[in-house]
Amino acid sequence: MITGLHVITDESYVPGRAHLEVAAAAVAGGAQVVQFRDKTASGKRLYEIALEIRKLTAEAGVTFIVNDRVDVAAAVEADGAHVGQDDLPVQAARRLLGSGRIVGVSATTVDEALAAAEAGADYIGFGPIFPTGSKDDAAPPTGLAALRELTTRTSVPVIAIGGVSAANASDVMAAGAAGVAVISAVAAQEDMVQATRALALAVSGPGNPAADY
């Protein structure tokens, strides 16, 4: 499953919150997808952490995506990889991962998102929708209007990211998103399991279109 709630683990944002700890809380709280993101660790360390999260998510039946490092995703037999605009192209990532794996692509504009869809992305991570402090190099917020435009122009599932919380997730879903991806809305909360549950409820609430994908 690639729709619904994506929880991204990122140790650089919340010191002391280990990747596996965040992933375990996400699984316990009902997230559909766990994304592993670490831009500083060595390849060996990435592989070791990814193996642990792969075991956890496989046992729980939760989709596991590795961000940026397609090689690590392939090595641990993750469900897929998520790549940015400066990472490997979709088809190259798919060749490394093998058939049947998921390839998601980040996009900060409608044009980038449509190009990713045309290239064969399985889903598009679109945003930031709202202002966010979770990414130092984040682009300006797109707002809900751009999200609505994108979701009317492509049938590829759009996962909204950037400043999404339990308070605004239902608005994001009403704008046509197939799901949301969060970092601080879970990892920076005192009770990560409860925070995940609140988000999952907002994402899957009555009238939300995620079930249509």
N, C-alpha and C positions, 0 to 999 in steps of 0.2 A: 504493500500500500504506500502511495506517495501523497495522498491527500490527508487533510486533518492537521494535527499539531506536530510540528517539528521542533524539538528542543536541541539547541546547539551547545555543545560543551566547549568551553574556552577558558583555560586556566589563567590566561593573561588578564582577563577582565575582572575576575574575582579571586584574588590571592587566597590560597588555602582551600579552595574548592576544587578538588581533584576531578579530572575527567570522569573517572569511573563513578565517583560519588554523584555527580550531576546526572550521569546516564542512568544510574540505578533509581534515583528519585523520579526521573522522567518516565521510566518504565512503570514504577509503582503508581505514578499519578495518572497513567492512562495516555501518554503520548503515543502517537502512531509511528513516529519516526525519530530516531536519534541521529544527529549529525555530529561528527567528531572533527573539530577544527583546532589546529595548533600550528602556528607559523614559525615557531622558534626551535622546537625539539629536533633532535637528530633523527635520521631515518630509522635507526635501530630503535630509538625510544618510541617513535610514532608507531612502529610495527608492534612493539610490545603492548602499548596501550590499546591499540586497535584490536589486537587479539582478545584482550580482556573484554572489551565492549562487544565484540562480535559474539563471544560466548554468552554474555548476559542477554543480548537482544535476541539471539537465536533461540534461547530457552524460553523467552517470553513471547516469541512470535512478533517482535517489533522490527520494523525495517531499519537497517543500519547503513548510513551513508558516510563516506569519508570525504572531507572537503579538500580540494586542491590537489592532493597526492593520489593520483590514479594508480600509481604503482603500489602504494600501500593498500589501497582498496582491493586491488587484484590479489595481492599477496595473502590477505586475510580472508578472502572470499566474502567481502562485504556485499551487500545487496546492490551497491552502486557507488558512484562518485559524484561530487558536485564541483564544477569548475567555474572559474571566473573568466572575464573577458580576455585576460592575458595568459590564461592557462591553455592546456591542450584543447584543440577543437573537438567538437562533439564526436565526429567519426573516428578520430585518432584515439580518443578515450574509450570509445566502444570497442575498438580493435584490441586494446590492451585488456579490457575487462572481460571480453568474451560475450557470447550471445546471452540474452535474457537478463542482463544487468541494467540498472537504471543510470542514466546520465542526466543530471540537472545542471542548469546554467544560470549564473547570476546576470541580471540586467538592471540598469539604472534608468533606462529610457524605454519608451514604447518601441522605438525603432530597433534597439538592441534586442529587446525581447522577441519581436517578430522575426528578426534574423535568426535567433537561437531556435525558435520554433521551426523555421524553414530548414535549418540545418539538421533537425531531427531530435532535438532535446525532448526528454520524457516529461520534464516539468521546467518551469521558469521560476527562479527566485527573484522576485521583483521588489525593488525599493531602494532606499528607505522610504516607506510610506509616510512616516512621521519623523520628527527630529529624534536622533538617537545618540547616545554616548558610548555605545558598545563597539564602535568601529571608528578609529582615529581618522581614517581616510574616506569616511562615508560621503557620498554625493549629496547634493541638496535634496530635501524631501520631495517626493513626487506628488503626494497627496492622493486622496481617494478618487479624484476625477480621472487621473491618468490610469489608475488601476481599473476603473470602470471601462475606460476606452480600450485598454488592452484586452480585458476579458470578453469584450464584444467582438474583437478582431481575431481571436485565436481560440481554437478548441483545446490547445495544450493547457493542462492544469497550471494555474499561476499560484505560487506560494508567496504570500506577502510577508515582507520582513522590514524591520526598522521601526522602533518605537511602539511596537504592538504590545498590548497588555490585556488583561482580563476585562478592563473597563472599555476598551475600544475594539476588541476582537470581533464582536458581533457586527459592528459597522463595517469592518474590513470584509467580513464574509458576505454581508449584504451587498457590497460593491462588486461581488462576483468572484472573489478569491476561492480557490479550492482548498486553502489551508493557510496557516501562518507559521512563521519560524521565529523563534525568540531565543535570546541569550539571557539578558539581565532579568527579564520577567520571571525566570525560574532561578537561574544561578545566583542572583543577588538577593534572593528572598530567604528569610530565616527558616521557613518551612517550605522546602522545595517541592515536596510531594503535594502539599495542599495547593501551592501555587500552580503546579501542573494540572491538578484536578480542576481548578477554577478556569484556567485557560481552555482545557479540553471541553468543558461544559459550554463555554462561550462560543467555541468554534463549532461544536456539533448541535447547537441549539435549534429549536424549531424554525423552519423557514430558511435555514442556511443551505446554500447550494452544493456543499461539498459532497453530499451523498449522490449527486447526479453524475459524478465522474467515475 
